[in-house]
């Protein structure tokens, strides 16, 4: 059978396997990305075939490959065609892998073959894999580990293909001398018992997808046809969702508008382990940022903000202040997600700075606050996170050395750790003793930058809260950022499994 005829839809493959098993044939399944066909892959499938009479290979779809932003190297159709060209493979199908190994449960092979690579994984990832595999064994599927020398596609790609520039490769090589993937993953899992209180503006991000029809005959404007829209829980709500994926106890404190609160929508989007405390402000609506996007080009055309943008009235400030006085001492880490839309007043800053055991702050400059929301309004912070334009605005220095500016902000805000994110240039961190750490970016493709800074802050602040070293905090932040820029807005939070797989890939 030629390679093309071996490739089936998953529904077709299920029917084929069912008929084969009914005839008494033993079916073996191997499953993976199969990005590069190397000697390890060939030996793996040959060993798998010896376990039964029919060997099927399921190839993970591009969207479910979680090895990092630059993976897979080859598209799913090419990968399926490559694995189908191996003689001992009888059938191939391209499948979803979310949840992981769901296709194995549906296919019900007699034997599921895995390579030594899985058996020899770092303990943290291995435990997760073993948990998933036990459910397969309960379902009557025997697990077979194929023997032989391990050849990792990821290692081959990292070493011999130009996935990253030389500077990044040198950085990763040096980092591997100091940390291994297992140690880093354990550090992140060690955040589970950290109690986190998040204070900040909740924002509803709306994306309205359009297609340009042409210039209006009456006015100097482009007419667009509406296609679809979707809404996301953004701002501090997005931060809470990210944090709740790595910390069990998370509370969110924010203000909603009384006119159109969007409360039900927000509650439906918040993860179950988040405890929200909303204060409802009269005569206003919850902040909405509506962006219009040219869908064919995936380009943002313009944005409308539904926002009052004034400081919250004193009576609400008093209520929030009274609440925080009681709540702050209960938490290990206070995270302020400050978008400059009126919630974080000087009085609340003073209260939080004096009551928090550890305080992490992310101060954002955006079109709605026109550069008036500066990090320098804080004076007693343990961890600060901002991007390079925000750092330059805070220092009123457009061209100066970013190291000097970072050191200046650290002194002005009495910050223990400061990280400045720099887009394609990675990030630069500095501590209170002026020790610097530079970390490169790990993504070469950007789908959407909206929400990436929030994701970065959401993971780095708890890592700091647990006392992780600055270089490790920065590395974790940049891996998160690389994943985040491939997610549309705040469509989904960064899941630990995806992060762990990426870390494992980078440090192969």
HELIX and SHEET records of a PDB file:
HELIX    1   1 UNK A    3  UNK A    6  1                                   4    
HELIX    2   2 UNK A   10  UNK A   22  1                                  13    
HELIX    3   3 UNK A   39  UNK A   49  1                                  11    
HELIX    4   4 UNK A   62  UNK A   64  5                                   3    
HELIX    5   5 UNK A   76  UNK A   84  1                                   9    
HELIX    6   6 UNK A  102  UNK A  107  1                                   6    
HELIX    7   7 UNK A  116  UNK A  119  1                                   4    
HELIX    8   8 UNK A  123  UNK A  138  1                                  16    
HELIX    9   9 UNK A  153  UNK A  160  1                                   8    
HELIX   10  10 UNK A  166  UNK A  178  1                                  13    
HELIX   11  11 UNK A  181  UNK A  189  1                                   9    
HELIX   12  12 UNK A  236  UNK A  244  1                                   9    
HELIX   13  13 UNK A  263  UNK A  269  1                                   7    
HELIX   14  14 UNK A  314  UNK A  327  1                                  14    
HELIX   15  15 UNK A  328  UNK A  330  5                                   3    
HELIX   16  16 UNK A  346  UNK A  355  1                                  10    
HELIX   17  17 UNK A  375  UNK A  377  5                                   3    
HELIX   18  18 UNK A  388  UNK A  395  1                                   8    
HELIX   19  19 UNK A  402  UNK A  412  1                                  11    
HELIX   20  20 UNK A  423  UNK A  425  5                                   3    
HELIX   21  21 UNK A  452  UNK A  465  1                                  14    
HELIX   22  22 UNK A  470  UNK A  484  1                                  15    
HELIX   23  23 UNK A  496  UNK A  506  1                                  11    
SHEET    1   A 6 UNK A   7  UNK A   8  0                                        
SHEET    2   A 6 UNK A  91  UNK A  95  1                                        
SHEET    3   A 6 UNK A  54  UNK A  60  1                                        
SHEET    4   A 6 UNK A  27  UNK A  32  1                                        
SHEET    5   A 6 UNK A 111  UNK A 114  1                                        
SHEET    6   A 6 UNK A 142  UNK A 145  1                                        
SHEET    1   B 9 UNK A 274  UNK A 281  0                                        
SHEET    2   B 9 UNK A 249  UNK A 257  1                                        
SHEET    3   B 9 UNK A 195  UNK A 200  1                                        
SHEET    4   B 9 UNK A 333  UNK A 338  1                                        
SHEET    5   B 9 UNK A 359  UNK A 363  1                                        
SHEET    6   B 9 UNK A 383  UNK A 387  1                                        
SHEET    7   B 9 UNK A 417  UNK A 421  1                                        
SHEET    8   B 9 UNK A 427  UNK A 431 -1                                        
SHEET    9   B 9 UNK A 436  UNK A 439 -1                                        
SHEET    1   C 4 UNK A 222  UNK A 235  0                                        
SHEET    2   C 4 UNK A 202  UNK A 215 -1                                        
SHEET    3   C 4 UNK A 288  UNK A 294  1                                        
SHEET    4   C 4 UNK A 299  UNK A 306 -1                                        
END                                                                             
